[in-house]
Amino acid sequence: MERIQKSQAFSNSDKAQSFMYGKKTLEINPYHPAIKELLKRVKESEVASDETKDVASLLFDSALLSAG
């Protein structure tokens, strides 16, 4: 819906109309295998490894991209 509103000819790019657009939320499914694996990796070590941080960052960045 947000994309349709932005593409309208009368659409104003001002922040004054930001109330019309919904706020984006990130929902995490705690039962997804990827999230379970991240939790397991964090619990196994006292300090999260660089690889674990990279995977979490990649998941977050891909969620940002798909949200627009």
C-alpha positions as CSV (number, residue, x, y, z in Angstrom):
1,M,0.0,0.0,0.0
2,E,2.9,2.3,0.8
3,R,4.4,1.8,-2.6
4,I,1.1,2.6,-4.3
5,Q,0.7,5.8,-2.3
6,K,4.2,6.9,-3.1
7,S,3.7,6.3,-6.8
8,Q,0.6,8.5,-7.0
9,A,1.0,11.7,-9.0
10,F,-0.1,13.8,-6.1
11,S,2.3,12.2,-3.7
12,N,4.3,14.6,-1.7
13,S,7.7,13.5,-0.5
14,D,7.5,15.7,2.5
15,K,7.7,14.1,6.0
16,A,4.4,15.8,6.8
17,Q,2.6,12.9,5.3
18,S,4.5,10.3,7.1
19,F,1.5,9.6,9.3
20,M,-0.1,7.8,6.3
21,Y,2.6,5.2,6.2
22,G,2.8,2.3,8.6
23,K,5.8,1.8,10.8
24,K,8.0,-1.2,9.9
25,T,8.5,-3.9,12.5
26,L,10.9,-6.8,12.4
27,E,9.2,-10.0,13.6
28,I,11.5,-12.9,14.5
29,N,10.2,-16.5,14.5
30,P,12.0,-18.1,17.5
31,Y,11.2,-21.6,16.0
32,H,12.9,-21.0,12.7
33,P,16.0,-23.2,12.2
34,A,18.2,-20.1,11.4
35,I,17.2,-18.4,14.6
36,K,17.7,-21.6,16.6
37,E,21.2,-22.0,15.2
38,L,22.1,-18.4,16.0
39,L,20.9,-18.9,19.6
40,K,22.8,-22.1,19.9
41,R,26.0,-20.4,18.7
42,V,25.6,-17.5,21.1
43,K,25.0,-19.8,24.0
44,E,28.0,-22.0,23.2
45,S,30.5,-19.2,23.5
46,E,30.8,-16.4,26.0
47,V,31.6,-13.9,23.2
48,A,29.8,-14.1,19.9
49,S,32.2,-14.9,17.0
50,D,32.6,-12.7,14.0
51,E,30.8,-15.3,11.9
52,T,27.8,-15.3,14.1
53,K,27.7,-11.5,14.1
54,D,27.9,-11.5,10.3
55,V,25.0,-14.0,10.0
56,A,22.8,-11.9,12.3
57,S,23.8,-8.7,10.4
58,L,23.0,-10.4,7.1
59,L,19.6,-11.5,8.3
60,F,18.8,-8.0,9.5
61,D,20.0,-6.3,6.3
62,S,18.0,-8.7,4.1
63,A,14.9,-7.9,6.1
64,L,15.5,-4.2,5.6
65,L,15.9,-4.7,1.8
66,S,12.7,-6.8,1.6
67,A,10.8,-4.2,3.6
68,G,11.7,-1.5,1.2
